[in-house]
Amino acid sequence: HRKVAVSFRDLALLNVFKVSLVALRYLLDNRADDKLKEQGLTLALSCLSFDFVGTCLDDSAEDMSTIQVPSSWRSLVEDPTTLQLFLDYYSSSVPPPSRLALESLVRLASVRRSLFSNDAERSKFLNRLVSGCRDIMLDQQKLTQHHDNYHELCRLLGRLKTNFQLSELVSVENYTEWIQLVARLTIDSLNSWQYAKDSVYYLLGLWSRLVSSMPYLKGDSPSLLEANVPKITQAYITSRLTSVQVVLTENGSLDELLDAEDQLSEQLESLPYLVRFQYDKSR
């Protein structure tokens, strides 16, 4: 079966992905039915989710591997219109199409570093990705109205630090606005624990990886982590205490907060990194 998969990858997959992009642009420009858009996005996402190296990639795990896209995909990934197409689909639709567009962006954000022609091309790609995330976060209403969008955005933000270095992030054009928006999104998510309990893990993981990279950050570009991480730590602790009061007030059971053992464990794995960073301000 692997020989067939490799043959399909080498001979047909890129063309299928190209066809999906052409179809998506046509459907978007001609205001096609959402069901057709959904099918086109599903095809594109399936191409990006292909098991390129036979590792049986499981995208349900946040620590999913870097996607080993073949070098023949380079020009398509570097083309600004590819990333912009999925951002346009997000901004112009609601779930399922908008969710599928964000899932595709998560995949694109995970492509291997060596795919890009040089560091300059990779930097341009990251700039477009960060700017796109900034625009998505600015439209708070679309995130709060559709939990699927919110969850996939959190996954996308988490992938940025998994696949890019802090030094690369602080160098992008809109970093200051982006990091402030991520901090606000994180604090709002912590305070809305009933709504965001499945997504907080990705945001806490992002911040823990950011602070872990601080010792290796060189240059004069400010990370702005010193001002934001203590606020996030305080918001986490305060929101957990508040959640207990809310459950008891509503005659619920504390077991409701403790039943999700996996979620709690994942969150607590990130917390020590945040607490130790600027510890005097987190107390």
N, C-alpha and C positions, 0 to 999 in steps of 0.2 A: 504493500500500500504506500510505503514511503517513496518508492521510486515513481509511482504515479503522481504523488503530491509534488515531488521535486520537478517532475516534467511539467506539470501544470503551472507551478510557480515560474519556471524559466521561460515557458513558451506562451502562456496565456494570461497570467494574473495581472500583469501590468496593463495589458490592453483592456482587460475587463474594468480595471480601476479607471483608466482613461475614459472609457465609454460611460461609466457611472458619473464622472465629473461633467462630461458634456451634457448628459441627460439632465443632471441636477441644475445646471445653468439654464438649460432650455425651460425646464419646469418652473424655475424661479422667475425667469423673465416673462413667462407667459401666464403667470398666476394660476398654475395648475391646481387640481384638487389635492388636498392634504394627503389623501391616501396614496396618490401617485408619488408625492414627495417622500412620504414615509418609505415606500418601496425602494426608491432611488437611494435614499440615505442608508437603508439597511444593506443594500448591495455594496456601497462604498465602505461602510463599517466592516462588513464581512471581509472585504479585501484587506483592510488594514489590520484585521484580527487574524489573518492567516498565520498558521504555524510555520513561519519561514525556515526555521532550523530544526524542526522536529522535537521541540522541547515540551509539547503539550501545554502551552501557555494557559494559565488560569487567571483571567482578568478579575476574578472575584477577590483576589488577594492584592492588597495595596502594594506589596513589594514585588509586583510583577516585573519580569525582566525587561531590559531594554529591547525594543523591537528591532530585530536584525533585518531591516529592509535591504534588499539587494541594491547594489550600486547603480543599476539601470533605472532606479526610481529617483535618483538624485535631482535631476532637473525639475521633476514634477513636485517634489517636496520643497525645493528651494524657490519655486515659482510663487510669488506673493498671492496670486489669484487663487491658488489651491486652499491656503489657510483662510483667505477672505471669504471664499464660497461658503464654508461651514459657519463662519461668523455671521454672514448674511442670512443664512437659513435660521440660525438661532434668533436673530433680531426680528425676523419677519414671521415667526410661527410660534405655536404652542406645542406642548407634548402631544403625541410622541415625536414629531419631527424635530422640535427644538432639543429634546433630550438626546436623540440620535446624533444631532450635529455636535453636541457637547461631547458625547462619547467618542466621536471621530476625532475631535480636538485632543482628547486625552491620549488617543493612540498616536497622533502626529507629534505630540509633545514627548513621546517616549522613544522616538526613533534614535538609533545609535549615533553617537557623536561623530564617528568616522565617516558617516554618510555624506556630510557636507564637504564642499570643495575646499573650504578653508575656514579659519576662525571668523573672518569677516562675514561670510555667508551665514554661519551659525549665529552670529550676533544679530544680524538682520532678522533672522527667523525668530529669535527670542524676543526682540523688540516688538515684532508684530504680535506675538503670542501674549506678551505682557499687556500691550495696548488693548488687545481684544478682551482680556480678562478684566481690565479696568473698566471698559465700556459695559461689560456684563454686570459688574458690581454696582455701577452707577444706576442701573435700572432695578432698584430694589423691589419694586412692585411685581415685576415679572418673576423674581426669585421667590418672593413670599407667597405668591398665588399658586405657584407650581413647584411642589416639593421635588419632583424629578429633576427639574432644572437646577435647583439648589444643591441637591446631592451630587450631581455630575460636576458642577462648578467646584465643589469642595475637592472632589477627586482630581480635577484638572490642576487646581492650585497645589495640591500635594505632589503631583508629578513634576511641577516646575523645579522644586528643589531636589527631587530625586534624580533628575536627569541633567540639571545645570548646577554650576558652582555658585556660591554666594557672591564671589567676585564678579561673575558674569551678570548676575541679577542686579547688583548695585550700579552697574555701568549702563543699564538701559535708560532710555530717555525719560520714561515715566515712572521710574522706580519709587520716588518719594510719594507720589499720589497712590501708586499701587500698594505699597506697604501699609500706608495709612488706611486704605480701603479694606485690605485683608485683616488688619487689626480690628477695625470696626465690625466687619463681618464675623470675626471670631468671637468678640465680646457679645454681640447680639445673639449669636448661636448658643453661647453658653447660658445666656440669660433666658433663652427660649428653649430650655432643655427638653421640654415635652415634644417640641416640633423637630428639633435638630439632633436628637440623640444618636441617630445612625450615621451622622455626617461629621460630628465633632472630632472623631478620631483622625480624620484626614487633616483637619486644620491644626490640631495639636501636634500631629506628626510633622507637619510643615514647620511649625515654630521650633520644635525640638531640634530638627535638622539644621535650621538656620542658626540657632545659638551654638550648636556643636561645631559649626564652621567658623565661628568668630576668631578663634586663635590663628586661623590660616588666612584671614582676610588681610590683604596688602593694599597699599594705596591710600588716597585721601578721600575717596567716596564714602560718605557716611552710610552706615547700615540702618540707623534709626531704631535698632532693636532695643537699645537701652531705655528708650522712652516708652516702648510699647509692650515689651515682654512682662514687666512687673504688673501692668494693668490687666493683662490676660491671665496671669497667675492669680491675681486677686479676684478676678471675675469668675474663674473656675471654682475657687474655694467658696466664695459667697453664693454662687448659684447652686452648689451642692447642698449647702446648709439651707438655702431657701426651698429647695425641692423637698426636703424632709418636712418642713413646716407646711408646705402646700398639700402634700400627701396626707398628713395627719389631720389637717383642717377639713379635708374632703372625705374623711373617714375611710381613707384607703389603707393599704398595708405597706409597711416599709419594704416588704419583700418585693414589691413592684419595682423598687429602685435597685434592688440587689440581684434580681433574677437574671438580668443580662450580664452574666459573669464575664463573658468574652469581651463585651464592650467596655466594661469597667477595667478589666486587665489591660486592654489596649490603651485606654486613656492614661492609666497610671504609669505605663511604661514611658510615656512622654513627659509626664509631670516633673520628675526629678531634674531634668535638664532645664526646665523653665524656672524652677524654684532656685536652683543654684546660680543661675544667671542673675546678676544684680540682686543678690540675696538680701542685702540690707533694705532694698526698696520693696521686696516681696513679702516681708514679714508683717 
